[in-house]
Amino acid sequence: MDASWPPERSQAWARADAGAGAESHGLAVSVTPHAETSRRPGEWIAGLLAAFSIFASCIGLAYRPARLIPAAILLALLATALGGRNARLATWAVGIGGVCFVLGMAIAVLTGNPIY
């Protein structure tokens, strides 16, 4: 074995500093963040279902809550099962559906509107 192996730490730093200003002769490599930009169709559908669920839950506050809001909650649960990037939106849709169900039933009973 060579007595100078491994090189002294100061020698290694000197070589690294000398090479830092020099041009790189290696090949240029571009990396596309594939996982970040690509979306499965199921993720897109999950987001759409969650948004539609929130919309239906809010409509159910004023119009037949026992008919609309359970269907909206089922859509939100389906969106939660699909998961993906929109998992938080789907979770919020389930919560909003539950709150809208309680409020919609209370509003319908207090105002004398039909429940279903």
Secondary structure, 3 states (H helix, E strand, C coil): CCCCCCCCHHHHHHHHHHHHCCCCCCCCCCCCCHHHHCCCHHHHHHHHHHHHHHHHHHHHCCCCHHHHHHHHHHHHHHHHHHCHHHHHHHHHHHHHHHHHHHHHHHHHHHHCCCCC
